[in-house]
Amino acid sequence: MKKIICTAVSAVLLTVSLLNGNPVKQDSNFAAAAQNPNYAEALQKSLYFYECQQAGPLPEWNRVEWRSDSTMDDFIKGGWYDAGDHVKFNLPMAYSAAMLSWGLYQYPDGIEKCGEMENYVNNLTFVLDYLAECDLGDEVVFQVGNGQKDHTWWGPVELIEYGMSENDNYDRPYYAGRKCSAAFGEMAAALAAGYCALDGKYSDNKRDYYLEHAENIFAIADAEKSDDEYMESDAKGFYRSSHFYDELFWAANWLYKATGKKEYLDKATGYIPYLAKELGSDELKYSWCQCWDDVMQGGMLLYAQNTGDQTYISRVKKHLDYWTNSVRKLEGGLRWSDTWGCLRYAEAAAFVAAVACDTLPLGDTSAYETFYEEQINYALGVNPQNQSFVVGYGENPPKNAHHRTAHSSWNNALDNPTDNRHILYGALVGGPTENGEYTDDRQNFINNEVADDYNAGFTGILCKMVDKYGGVTDKSFPAPEERDDEFFVEAMLKQSSSSGVSLSLKFTNHTAWPARVVDNMSYRYYFDVSEVTAAGYKAEDIVVRVDRDQATMYGPEFAAKVSPITKYKDDIYYIEISYPNGEAAIPISEGRHQCETMLALVYPNYGSGWDASNDYSNQDILDAEEGIKTDKITVYENGKLIYGTEPDGTAPDTGESELKGDVNLDGKINTSDVVLINKFLIGKATLKGQALKNADYNNDESINIFDSVLIKRNAVK
């Protein structure tokens, strides 16, 4: 094991150089939270989360190495999967798009300064393209996929067609109609807000395209004023609409901002009598929150901006007073309002407060500013637990968010493997209980689920904080993931005697970068024939018997092909089992992630003299009582070795750079390597394998500040 030699002085210097120094209001009890949140890094990763959620054909700029094209037969391709599932629910998706648009519209300067504008615009336009395409003219698509069916299978979305077809015919529907005013109002708001936010940042023709569809979708929503079709669909079991006038109000205000047409402001004014009231009162409701099902407070803020009417400015102020003073306050400052995903509400309320402070004449806003900073800082780790609630960010972040593709189970099991195989960077989890407790448990979807709408207000308030305090993004992000083995063979000697051996060979597909079907896979079982030739026989005299080929269960086209006995070197020979059709083994269920071949090798003429102990591929399995994963059975893709070690020591070519100083394995030495080794030295990053070797620049068997200095000196800018 390598030593890490790093003096206290070096650690302090490195820490100072890597942190952005953002001022933050903290409780003095939070000793470990003294490190200031890096809002730019959090924003960078929050945007990445939306790339993890992308459906359909992935754009070239998608940075997620464990994702690929998916649900390519959808009626409308693209958009975002909703949460840890694979349905595209347009109501919360459009809410999320509208909030991201608002963040960009209100705080573009900070986004630009921290270098995230391109990523922001890319992610926003990706979802707006989908929402616009859902407009069919006289009706609008409001959902793709069926939630009830989707939730019956737990696996990576790239293989959903296979996973969902095992027990039922896979039929991914879409839902369209006219009487869906809440969803359509939200879609119109997102497209109109996007039109506003992208001014000067995107093609005017494309912005006009968004606005055209915003106006048409709004016209349908306003003409029908009904949620009847929506509430009769699959959507009602997942995102039940409580009302729709708030969405119409919200959309009309955005359309007024986008077009300047008074008719939209008049529409907004006309909806006000129909907005929610406080229980038992005629007073307009102020005691809930901006969220996917209720955008009244966001709409009220826009209306106050659009009219300058003091009556509605006071309504906004009353809402802020409620959140600042009346919502349950946990130690650390988090306002806890609801059991299910409390952080999404707190972050959305924080964003509304920030925008209100910056755009309305509210008088002394110091209490509101403290409120919104407490909400975002709590999520980023300034809390009694000194714990980040954002995957892949800060101290002690969640690792096991409730997310199928990030977990990447190969056997349709929520608890297998134990830890998520991928880092769902930037995902805001649900958050603590009302007692401030939190457990990183994938099966606790109330506190550990993630969703598009969770990150919506969160992204917005990060835009504000970056605008206010600045920050530095992680230049080495995203670092390549440490991959586990995707293909291997699990073997067991079922019987071994002087007459020969019988074997269970389970070819295993645990692909996750991305999960996939791969044709033309094969593996080799090696054995020594010296005892056979010593007895006067030839290797070709050995009888090969296939006792079971599991692949034929799925049809003759999936059958394994078993090679003749083939010489490797000297007395070592092998049998190669091939799967021309990759669907023989798919990581979708207990029955399909492995494909078993039961093989027998029998001594010539059924005589005596077979010695299993000298066979190369038996070294790990001689005394095993169950299947053992062994690297002595080598695996090939299109004839290229990808797993295991051949008898002469030949191993797979990993393609990893062996260049000293290339810590991130990208084939060159630059400032990204300096950043990564410095993060390693202060415990903020993990280096393994070749990356660890490359970090030891001076070959002294330790990684320390001297390696960092030498790498920096030799870095190509």
Helices and strands as residue ranges (DSSP letters): E 3-5, H 8-18, G 31-34, H 39-52, E 88-89, H 90-106, H 108-113, H 117-133, E 140-144, H 147-150, G 157-159, H 160-165, E 174-177, H 181-197, H 204-224, H 228-231, G 234-237, H 245-259, H 262-271, G 272-274, H 296-307, H 310-321, I 322-326, H 342-359, H 366-379, H 404-407, H 445-448, H 454-469, E 487-497, E 500-509, E 521-528, H 530-534, G 539-541, E 543-549, G 550-554, G 556-558, E 561-562, E 566-569, E 572-579, G 582-584, E 594-602, G 604-606, G 612-614, G 616-618, E 628-629, E 634-637, E 640-643, H 671-681, H 689-695, E 702-704, H 705-714
